[in-house]
């Protein structure tokens, strides 16, 4: 029972880290492009490293090479199909600065920094509100399988669960920003922006809870190994299709993304070494 509670705690921390992103947006109205590129590169580096170095090898060890590799690509295919059903209004839940600059700046009275949400037209406010809500929905859909897989990993190995929770938490912070900023611009209400973003992360502990209720009696080493391979595929797809292209798009200096990737890999490698001592 202690391992189950620990697993739920890790999943909750990872999922609700979207609230950290909301708090960042609460105090910093417009994130710096350089910071955005570095942070997304860091997240991508963490997720790619932990997927190939830790999750996929453990999946192969637990479930066999054929099954471990197969579920990896099933995870990739699942995320591809999921992207096809997410509304086109939100091309990518990590497109943070695009939302701010394209929608808000064109409707501001001046280009000066303000302490309040900019004055924009009612039609733009409606568009931004819809963007924020649909983005929250898209993130919740993405977070559901992440919560289930993190829970399964933590049940098998608490250290691995900690590493995976850290990786997903880093990944979720910019997602929180991408929900809260358009809603803040639309409403001028920072509390409402925070709660929409915060609630989008609740899908991860919900995914873990449903997984526990439905699958717990069936969990075996092979099934848990399959879950690890699946989440590795999910994380690699998210990194390559969403996080890193977005980071590169806003990397005006040209090297912040790759620096973030390398730093993320180094941090995750050091974390794995320390946790395994």
ZICORDA-V877913 format. One record per helix or strand of 2 or more residues. SS is the DSSP state (A for helix, B for strand). FROM is the first residue (numbers start at 0). TO is the last residue. If there is no record, write none. Layout:
SS_FROM_TO + SS_FROM_TO
This chain:
A_1_15 + A_17_26 + A_32_62 + A_64_84 + A_95_106 + A_121_155 + A_157_186 + A_189_199 + A_201_217 + A_220_248 + A_255_274
